Amino acid sequence: MDTTFWVLSVAGLITGFSKFSVGGMGLLILPVVMMVFPGPEALGILIPLYIITDMMAVYSYREQISWRVLARFLPLAFLGVLIGGHFLSNIDAHQFVSFLGAIIVAMIALGLYLDLRPATFMRNPLAAYGMGFMGGVVSTIANAAGPLFSLFLLEQKLGKESYVSTRAWGFFIINLAKIPMYISLGLLSAKTTEISLQALPGLAIGAFIGFHFLKKVNPSQFKWLIRVMSLMAAAKLFLFS
């Protein structure tokens, strides 16, 4: 088995574990895949994995979805997907790597800020809905819009079940919207999908581990571990881009 198989297996493992446990590991997955696909083509490799895990999530959380909240968030997110696709069509692999590193650092900084201070700026409706647009852009370019989407949803004062369900369906719909864009850019094809299938064993193992060991994980400590690993990934992108 070659390096590609093992790297994709690790990416699948992280994806499955993150989706079915504490989450927040999206910042790590793309840099891992870029070890063997160092450019925007890594986005096309990953999107089938996200769609598969999204389908599992929306099946599990198919009740108490706040369609009213999604109806406000998604139109701006769709616009962000279009802008993000336009951005991808006009950058080279080197620029993509540098920009991804900057996004990872920005998302970590946002997480730290929210830990230390309440997100009072989100009380402004324009700021809140702007997260929809930025979420679409960041999701399309880096698959790392989790912190932005979560920030928006937290301000909607949803119940726990409604929050989880709405978040799962929001990501599913946005990822579906990215498919035509990736196809038009040549990032997603039958060939890249065939490559993606190599990650399925790792995806299944990661989902199993995440589901059964969630209660044994300390979310606070695990969050810091993810941040440190993400910073290391960002440093690697900056140093070797």
PAZAPA-4460 file (N, C-alpha, C; in steps of 0.05 Angstrom, whole numbers, plus 32768, in hexadecimal, padded with zeros to 4 digits):
% residues 241
    n_x    n_y    n_z   ca_x   ca_y   ca_z    c_x    c_y    c_z   seq   type   mol
   8011   7FE8   8000   8000   8000   8000   8012   8019   8000     1      M     A
   800A   802D   7FF0   801B   8045   7FED   8014   805A   8002     2      D     A
   8023   8070   8000   801F   8086   8013   8004   8092   8011     3      T     A
   7FF9   8094   7FF9   7FDF   80A0   7FF5   7FC9   8091   8005     4      T     A
   7FCA   8077   8005   7FB6   8067   8014   7FB7   806E   8031     5      F     A
   7FD0   806E   803C   7FD2   8073   8059   7FCA   808F   8061     6      W     A
   7FD2   80A3   8051   7FCA   80BF   8056   7FAC   80C2   8055     7      V     A
   7F9F   80B6   8041   7F82   80B8   803E   7F74   80A9   8055     8      L     A
   7F80   8093   805E   7F75   8084   8074   7F75   8095   808E     9      S     A
   7F8B   80A4   8092   7F8C   80B5   80A9   7F78   80CC   80A7    10      V     A
   7F75   80D7   808F   7F61   80EC   808A   7F45   80E2   808F    11      A     A
   7F40   80CA   8086   7F25   80BE   808B   7F21   80B9   80A8    12      G     A
   7F35   80AF   80B6   7F33   80AA   80D3   7F2C   80C4   80E2    13      L     A
   7F3B   80D9   80DC   7F36   80F3   80E9   7F19   80FD   80E3    14      I     A
   7F11   80FA   80C9   7EF7   8104   80C1   7EE1   80F5   80D0    15      T     A
   7EE3   80DA   80D0   7ECE   80CA   80DE   7ECE   80D0   80FC    16      G     A
   7EE5   80D1   8108   7EE7   80D6   8125   7EDB   80F1   812C    17      F     A
   7EE3   8106   811C   7ED9   8121   8122   7EBB   8123   811F    18      S     A
   7EB0   8117   810B   7E93   811A   8106   7E83   810C   811C    19      K     A
   7E8D   80F6   8127   7E7D   80E7   813A   7E88   80EA   8157    20      F     A
   7E98   80FE   815C   7EA1   8102   8178   7EA0   8120   817E    21      S     A
   7EB7   812B   8185   7EB8   8147   818F   7EB8   815B   8179    22      V     A
   7EBE   8153   8160   7EBF   8166   814A   7ED7   8178   814C    23      G     A
   7ED9   818C   813A   7EEE   81A0   813B   7F08   8198   812E    24      G     A
   7F09   8181   8121   7F22   8177   8115   7F24   817D   80F8    25      M     A
   7F11   818C   80ED   7F11   8193   80D1   7F2A   81A2   80C8    26      G     A
   7F36   81B1   80DA   7F4E   81C0   80D3   7F66   81AE   80CD    27      L     A
   7F65   8195   80D7   7F7B   8183   80D3   7F79   8173   80B9    28      L     A
   7F60   816D   80B1   7F5C   8159   809C   7F68   8162   8081    29      I     A
   7F63   817A   8078   7F6E   8183   805F   7F8C   8184   805E    30      L     A
   7F9A   818E   8072   7FB8   818C   8072   7FC2   8170   8070    31      P     A
   7FB4   815D   807C   7FBD   8141   807B   7FBB   8137   805E    32      V     A
   7FA5   813C   8050   7FA2   8133   8035   7FB6   8141   8022    33      V     A
   7FBD   815A   8029   7FD0   8169   8019   7FEC   815E   801A    34      M     A
   7FF1   814B   802C   800B   813E   802C   8010   812F   8013    35      M     A
   7FFB   8125   8006   7FFE   8117   7FEC   7FF0   8125   7FD5    36      V     A
   7FDF   8138   7FDB   7FD2   8148   7FC6   7FD5   8165   7FCE    37      F     A
   7FED   8171   7FC9   7FF3   818C   7FD3   7FE8   81A2   7FC3    38      P     A
   7FCD   81A6   7FC3   7FC1   81BB   7FB5   7FA3   81BA   7FB7    39      G     A
   7F94   81CA   7FA9   7F77   81CA   7FAB   7F6A   81B0   7FA4    40      P     A
   7F78   819E   7F95   7F6D   8184   7F8F   7F66   8174   7FA8    41      E     A
   7F73   817A   7FBE   7F6C   816D   7FD7   7F4F   8171   7FDF    42      A     A
   7F44   8188   7FD8   7F28   818E   7FDE   7F15   817A   7FD0    43      L     A
   7F1C   8173   7FB7   7F0B   8160   7FA8   7F0E   8144   7FB4    44      G     A
   7F25   813D   7FBF   7F29   8123   7FCB   7F18   8120   7FE4    45      I     A
   7F15   8136   7FF3   7F07   8135   800D   7EE9   8137   800B    46      L     A
   7EDE   8144   7FF7   7EC2   814A   7FF7   7EB0   8131   7FF8    47      I     A
   7EB8   811B   7FEB   7EA7   8102   7FEE   7EA6   80F8   800A    48      P     A
   7EBC   80FB   8019   7EBD   80F1   8035   7EAA   8102   8046    49      L     A
   7EAA   811C   8041   7E98   812E   8050   7E7B   8128   804A    50      Y     A
   7E75   8123   8031   7E5A   811D   802A   7E50   8103   8037    51      I     A
   7E62   80EF   8038   7E5B   80D5   8045   7E55   80D9   8063    52      I     A
   7E67   80E8   8071   7E63   80EC   808D   7E4B   80FE   8092    53      T     A
   7E47   8112   8081   7E30   8123   8083   7E16   8113   8081    54      D     A
   7E15   8100   806E   7DFD   80F0   806B   7DF8   80DF   8084    55      M     A
   7E0D   80D5   8090   7E09   80C7   80AA   7DFE   80D9   80BF    56      M     A
   7E09   80F1   80C0   7E01   8104   80D5   7DE4   810D   80D1    57      A     A
   7DDC   8114   80B8   7DC1   811E   80B4   7DAC   8107   80B8    58      V     A
   7DB4   80EF   80B4   7DA2   80D8   80BA   7D9F   80D6   80D8    59      Y     A
   7DB4   80D9   80E7   7DB3   80D7   8104   7DA4   80EE   8111    60      S     A
   7DA7   8106   8105   7D9B   811E   8110   7D87   812A   80FB    61      Y     A
   7D70   811C   80F9   7D5D   8125   80E4   7D44   8131   80F1    62      R     A
   7D45   8138   810A   7D2F   8145   8118   7D38   8160   8124    63      E     A
   7D25   8171   8129   7D29   818B   8136   7D3D   819D   8126    64      Q     A
   7D3C   819A   810C   7D4D   81AC   80FB   7D40   81C7   80F9    65      I     A
   7D4F   81DC   80FE   7D44   81F7   80FB   7D48   8201   80DF    66      S     A
   7D35   81FB   80CD   7D37   8203   80B2   7D35   8222   80AF    67      W     A
   7D29   822E   80C3   7D27   824C   80C3   7D43   8258   80C5    68      R     A
   7D54   824C   80D6   7D6F   8256   80D9   7D80   8250   80C0    69      V     A
   7D7D   8238   80B6   7D8C   8231   809D   7D84   8243   8086    70      L     A
   7D6A   824A   8084   7D61   825B   806E   7D6E   8276   806F    71      A     A
   7D76   8280   8086   7D85   8299   8088   7DA2   8296   8082    72      R     A
   7DAD   8280   808A   7DCA   827B   8088   7DD3   8272   806D    73      F     A
   7DC4   8260   8060   7DCD   8252   8048   7DCF   8264   8030    74      L     A
   7DBC   8277   802A   7DC0   8287   8012   7DDB   8296   8012    75      P     A
   7DE3   82A1   8029   7DFD   82AE   802A   7E14   829A   8028    76      L     A
   7E10   8282   8033   7E24   826D   8031   7E28   8265   8014    77      A     A
   7E11   8263   8005   7E13   825C   7FE8   7E23   8271   7FD9    78      F     A
   7E1E   828A   7FE0   7E2E   829F   7FD3   7E4B   829C   7FDA    79      L     A
   7E51   8295   7FF3   7E6D   8291   7FFB   7E7A   827A   7FEB    80      G     A
   7E6A   8265   7FE6   7E75   824E   7FD6   7E7D   8258   7FBA    81      V     A
   7E6C   8269   7FAE   7E72   8273   7F93   7E8C   8284   7F94    82      L     A
   7E8E   8296   7FA8   7EA6   82A7   7FAA   7EBE   8296   7FB0    83      I     A
   7EBB   8281   7FC1   7ED2   8270   7FC7   7EDB   8261   7FAF    84      G     A
   7EC8   8257   7F9E   7ECF   824A   7F85   7EDE   825C   7F72    85      G     A
   7ED5   8275   7F70   7EE2   8288   7F5F   7EFF   828D   7F69    86      H     A
   7F02   828E   7F83   7F1D   8292   7F8F   7F2F   827A   7F87    87      F     A
   7F25   8262   7F8A   7F35   824A   7F84   7F3D   8249   7F66    88      L     A
   7F2C   8253   7F55   7F32   8253   7F38   7F48   8266   7F31    89      S     A
   7F50   8278   7F43   7F63   828D   7F3C   7F7C   828C   7F4D    90      N     A
   7F81   8275   7F5B   7F9A   8273   7F6B   7FA8   825A   7F63    91      I     A
   7FC3   8259   7F67   7FD2   8242   7F62   7FD6   8231   7F7B    92      D     A
   7FE3   821B   7F79   7FE7   8209   7F90   7FF6   8216   7FA7    93      A     A
   800B   8226   7FA0   801B   8233   7FB5   800A   8247   7FC5    94      H     A
   7FFA   8257   7FB7   7FE9   826A   7FC4   7FD3   825C   7FD5    95      Q     A
   7FC9   8246   7FCB   7FB5   8237   7FDA   7FC0   822D   7FF4    96      F     A
   7FD8   8223   7FF4   7FE5   8218   800D   7FE8   822F   8021    97      V     A
   7FF2   8246   8018   7FF6   825C   802A   7FDB   8266   8036    98      S     A
   7FC7   8268   8025   7FAD   8272   802D   7FA1   825F   8041    99      F     A
   7FA4   8244   803C   7F99   8231   804F   7FA6   8233   806A   100      L     A
   7FC0   8237   806B   7FCD   823B   8085   7FC2   8253   8094   101      G     A
   7FBD   8269   8085   7FB2   8281   8091   7F96   827C   809C   102      A     A
   7F85   826D   808E   7F6A   8266   8097   7F6B   8256   80B1   103      I     A
   7F7D   8242   80B2   7F80   8231   80CA   7F86   8242   80E2   104      I     A
   7F9A   8254   80DF   7FA1   8266   80F5   7F8A   8277   80FD   105      V     A
   7F7B   8282   80EA   7F65   8294   80F0   7F4F   8285   80FF   106      A     A
   7F49   826C   80F7   7F34   825C   8104   7F3C   8255   8121   107      M     A
   7F56   8250   8125   7F60   824A   8140   7F5D   8263   8151   108      I     A
   7F65   827A   8146   7F63   8294   8155   7F46   829A   815C   109      A     A
   7F33   8294   814A   7F17   8298   814F   7F0E   8287   8166   110      L     A
   7F16   826D   8166   7F0F   825B   817C   7F19   8265   8197   111      G     A
   7F32   826F   8197   7F3E   8279   81B0   7F2E   8291   81BA   112      L     A
   7F27   82A3   81A7   7F18   82BB   81AF   7EFE   82B4   81BB   113      Y     A
   7EF0   82A1   81AF   7ED6   8299   81BA   7ED8   828B   81D5   114      L     A
   7EEF   827E   81DA   7EF3   8272   81F5   7EF6   8288   820A   115      D     A
   7F03   829E   8203   7F09   82B3   8217   7EF3   82C8   821A   116      L     A
   7EE5   82CD   8204   7ED1   82E3   8205   7EB8   82DA   81F7   117      R     A
   7EA0   82E3   8200   7E88   82DC   81F2   7E86   82EB   81D8   118      P     A
   7E79   82DE   81C5   7E77   82EA   81A9   7E62   82FF   81A7   119      A     A
   7E67   8315   81B5   7E53   832B   81B6   7E4F   8337   819A   120      T     A
   7E64   8337   8189   7E61   8343   816F   7E4D   8334   815E   121      F     A
   7E46   831B   8165   7E33   830C   8156   7E16   8314   815B   122      M     A
   7E12   8326   816E   7DF7   8330   8173   7DED   8342   815D   123      R     A
   7E00   834C   814D   7DF9   835C   8135   7DF0   8348   811F   124      N     A
   7DD7   834B   8116   7DCD   8338   8101   7DDF   8337   80E8   125      P     A
   7DE9   834E   80E0   7DFA   834E   80C8   7E13   833E   80CC   126      L     A
   7E1F   8340   80E4   7E37   8331   80EB   7E31   8313   80EB   127      A     A
   7E1A   830D   80F7   7E12   82F0   80F9   7E0E   82E4   80DE   128      A     A
   7E00   82F2   80CC   7DFA   82E7   80B2   7E13   82E8   80A0   129      Y     A
   7E25   82FA   80A6   7E3E   82FB   8098   7E4E   82E1   809B   130      G     A
   7E49   82D3   80B2   7E56   82BA   80B7   7E4D   82A5   80A2   131      M     A
   7E35   82A8   8098   7E2B   8296   8084   7E3D   8298   806B   132      G     A
   7E41   82B1   8062   7E52   82B6   804B   7E6E   82AC   804F   133      F     A
   7E7A   82B4   8066   7E96   82AC   806C   7E98   828D   806F   134      M     A
   7E83   8281   807A   7E82   8264   807D   7E83   8257   8062   135      G     A
   7E74   8261   804E   7E75   8256   8034   7E90   8258   8026   136      G     A
   7E9C   8270   8029   7EB7   8274   801D   7ECB   8261   802A   137      V     A
   7ECC   8261   8045   7EE1   8251   8052   7EDC   8233   804E   138      V     A
   7EC3   822B   804D   7EBD   820F   8048   7EC6   8206   802D   139      S     A
   7EC2   8217   8019   7ECA   8210   7FFD   7EE8   820F   7FFA   140      T     A
   7EF6   8222   8006   7F13   8224   8003   7F22   8211   8015   141      I     A
   7F18   820C   802D   7F28   81FE   8041   7F19   81E9   8051   142      A     A
   7EFF   81E5   804C   7EF0   81D2   805C   7EF4   81D6   807A   143      N     A
   7EF4   81EF   8082   7EFA   81F6   809E   7EE6   820A   80A9   144      A     A
   7ECD   8209   80A1   7EBA   821D   80A9   7EAB   8216   80C3   145      A     A
   7EB2   8200   80D0   7EA5   81F7   80E8   7EA2   820C   80FD   146      G     A
   7EB8   821A   8105   7EB6   822F   8119   7EA3   8246   8112   147      P     A
   7EA3   824D   80F8   7E91   8263   80F0   7E74   825B   80F1   148      L     A
   7E6E   8243   80E7   7E52   823A   80E7   7E48   8236   8104   149      F     A
   7E59   822B   8115   7E52   8226   8131   7E4C   8241   813F   150      S     A
   7E5D   8255   8139   7E5A   826F   8145   7E3F   827B   813D   151      L     A
   7E37   8279   8124   7E1D   8282   811B   7E07   8274   8129   152      F     A
   7E08   825A   812A   7DF2   824A   8136   7DEF   824F   8154   153      L     A
   7E05   8253   8162   7E03   8258   817E   7DF4   8271   8185   154      L     A
   7DF5   8285   8173   7DE7   829E   8177   7DC9   829B   8171   155      E     A
   7DC1   8285   8166   7DA4   8281   815F   7D94   8275   8176   156      Q     A
   7DA2   8270   818D   7D95   8266   81A5   7D84   824D   81A1   157      K     A
   7D90   823A   8192   7D83   8221   818D   7D87   820E   81A4   158      L     A
   7D74   81FB   81A7   7D78   81E6   81BB   7D8E   81D3   81B2   159      G     A
   7D98   81C2   81C4   7DAF   81B1   81BD   7DA9   819F   81A5   160      K     A
   7D92   8192   81A5   7D8B   8180   818F   7D88   818F   8175   161      E     A
   7D7B   81A6   8177   7D77   81B6   815F   7D91   81C1   8154   162      S     A
   7DA3   81C8   8166   7DBD   81D2   815E   7DCD   81BD   814E   163      Y     A
   7DCE   81A5   815A   7DDD   818F   814D   7DD0   8188   8132   164      V     A
   7DB6   8186   8131   7DA9   817E   8118   7DAC   8194   8102   165      S     A
   7DA8   81AD   810A   7DAB   81C3   80F7   7DC7   81C5   80ED   166      T     A
   7DDB   81C1   80FE   7DF7   81C2   80F6   7DFD   81AC   80E2   167      R     A
   7DF4   8194   80E8   7DF9   817D   80D6   7DED   8182   80BA   168      A     A
   7DD4   818B   80B9   7DC7   8190   80A0   7DD3   81A8   8091   169      W     A
   7DDC   81BC   80A0   7DE9   81D3   8093   7E02   81CA   8085   170      G     A
   7E13   81BB   8092   7E2C   81B2   8085   7E26   81A0   806D   171      F     A
   7E12   818F   8070   7E0B   817D   805A   7E03   818C   8041   172      F     A
   7DF2   81A0   8045   7DE8   81B0   802E   7DFE   81C0   8021   173      I     A
   7E0F   81CC   8032   7E26   81DC   8027   7E39   81CA   8018   174      I     A
   7E3F   81B3   8023   7E51   81A1   8015   7E46   8197   7FFA   175      N     A
   7E2C   8193   7FF9   7E1F   818C   7FE0   7E21   81A3   7FCC   176      L     A
   7E1F   81BB   7FD6   7E21   81D3   7FC4   7E3D   81D6   7FB9   177      A     A
   7E51   81CC   7FC6   7E6C   81CE   7FBD   7E73   81BB   7FA6   178      K     A
   7E63   81A6   7FA4   7E6A   8191   7F90   7E6A   819C   7F73   179      I     A
   7E55   81AB   7F6A   7E57   81B6   7F4E   7E6F   81C8   7F4A   180      P     A
   7E75   81D8   7F5F   7E8C   81EA   7F5D   7EA6   81DB   7F5A   181      M     A
   7EAA   81C6   7F6A   7EC3   81B6   7F68   7EC5   81A8   7F4D   182      Y     A
   7EAE   819E   7F43   7EAE   8191   7F29   7EB6   81A4   7F13   183      I     A
   7EAB   81BC   7F14   7EB0   81D1   7EFF   7ECE   81D9   7F00   184      S     A
   7EDA   81D8   7F18   7EF6   81E0   7F1B   7F09   81C8   7F15   185      L     A
   7EFE   81B1   7F10   7F0E   8199   7F0A   7F1A   818D   7F23   186      G     A
   7F10   8194   7F3B   7F1B   8189   7F54   7F0D   816F   7F5C   187      L     A
   7EF5   816B   7F51   7EE5   8153   7F58   7EDE   8144   7F3E   188      L     A
   7EE5   812B   7F3C   7EE0   811B   7F24   7EDD   80FE   7F2D   189      S     A
   7ED8   80ED   7F19   7ED7   80D0   7F1F   7EF2   80C6   7F29   190      A     A
   7F07   80D1   7F1F   7F22   80C8   7F28   7F27   80D0   7F44   191      K     A
   7F21   80E9   7F4C   7F26   80F1   7F68   7F13   80E3   7F7B   192      T     A
   7EFB   80DD   7F72   7EE9   80CE   7F83   7EF3   80B1   7F88   193      T     A
   7EFF   80A5   7F73   7F0B   808B   7F77   7F22   808C   7F8B   194      E     A
   7F31   80A1   7F8A   7F47   80A5   7F9E   7F3B   80A8   7FBA   195      I     A
   7F25   80B6   7FBC   7F19   80BB   7FD6   7F10   80A1   7FE3   196      S     A
   7F08   808E   7FD3   7EFE   8074   7FDE   7F13   8066   7FEF   197      L     A
   7F2C   806C   7FEB   7F41   8060   7FFB   7F3F   8068   8019   198      Q     A
   7F31   807E   801E   7F2F   8088   803A   7F18   807B   8049   199      A     A
   7F07   806C   803B   7EEF   8061   8048   7EF5   804F   8060   200      L     A
   7F08   803C   805E   7F0E   802C   8076   7F15   803D   808F   201      P     A
   7F26   8051   808B   7F2D   8063   80A1   7F15   8073   80AB   202      G     A
   7F04   807B   8098   7EEB   808A   809F   7EDA   8079   80B2   203      L     A
   7ED6   805F   80AA   7EC5   804E   80BA   7ED1   8049   80D6   204      A     A
   7EEB   8045   80D7   7EF9   8040   80F1   7EF7   8059   8102   205      I     A
   7EFB   8071   80F6   7EFA   808A   8105   7EDE   808F   8110   206      G     A
   7EC9   8089   8100   7EAE   808D   8109   7EA8   807A   8121   207      A     A
   7EB1   8062   811F   7EAC   804E   8134   7EBA   8057   814E   208      F     A
   7ED3   805F   814C   7EE2   8068   8164   7ED5   8081   8170   209      I     A
   7ECE   8094   815F   7EC2   80AD   8168   7EA8   80A8   8176   210      G     A
   7E97   8097   816B   7E7D   8091   8176   7E7E   8083   8191   211      F     A
   7E91   8071   8194   7E92   8060   81AC   7EA3   806C   81C2   212      H     A
   7EB6   807E   81BB   7EC8   8089   81CF   7EC3   80A6   81D5   213      F     A
   7EAD   80B1   81CB   7EA7   80CD   81D0   7EA5   80D4   81ED   214      L     A
   7E98   80C4   81FD   7E95   80C9   821A   7EAF   80C8   8229   215      K     A
   7EC3   80BB   821E   7EDD   80B9   822C   7EF0   80CF   8225   216      K     A
   7EE8   80E0   8213   7EFA   80F6   820A   7EF4   8110   821A   217      V     A
   7F08   811D   8223   7F05   8137   8231   7F04   814C   821B   218      N     A
   7EED   8158   8215   7EEB   816B   81FF   7EFE   8182   8201   219      P     A
   7F01   818D   8219   7F12   81A4   821D   7F2F   819E   8216   220      S     A
   7F3A   8188   8221   7F55   8181   821B   7F59   817A   81FE   221      Q     A
   7F46   816C   81F3   7F47   8163   81D7   7F47   817B   81C5   222      F     A
   7F38   8190   81CC   7F37   81A8   81BC   7F53   81B5   81BA   223      K     A
   7F61   81B6   81D0   7F7C   81C1   81CF   7F8F   81B0   81BF   224      W     A
   7F8C   8196   81C1   7F9D   8184   81B1   7F99   818A   8193   225      L     A
   7F7F   818D   818B   7F79   8193   816F   7F86   81AD   8166   226      I     A
   7F84   81C1   8178   7F8F   81DC   8171   7FAD   81DA   816D   227      R     A
   7FBB   81CC   817F   7FD8   81CA   817C   7FE0   81BB   8162   228      V     A
   7FD1   81A5   815C   7FD7   8197   8144   7FD0   81A7   812B   229      M     A
   7FBB   81B7   812D   7FB3   81C8   8116   7FC8   81DE   8112   230      S     A
   7FD3   81E9   8127   7FE8   81FD   8124   8001   81F1   8118   231      L     A
   8007   81D9   811F   801E   81CB   8113   8019   81C7   80F5   232      M     A
   8000   81C0   80EE   7FFA   81BC   80D2   7FFD   81D7   80C3   233      A     A
   7FF3   81ED   80CF   7FF5   8207   80C3   8013   820F   80BF   234      A     A
   8023   8209   80D4   8040   8210   80D2   804D   8201   80BB   235      A     A
   8046   81E7   80B8   8050   81D7   80A2   8049   81E3   8087   236      K     A
   8030   81EC   8085   8026   81F8   806B   8036   8211   8065   237      L     A
   803B   8222   8079   804A   823B   8074   8067   8236   806E   238      F     A
   8073   8222   807C   8090   821E   8078   8097   820F   805E   239      L     A
   8084   81FE   8055   808B   81EE   803E   807A   81F5   8025   240      F     A
   806C   820D   8026   805C   8215   800F   806E   8222   7FFA   241      S     A
***
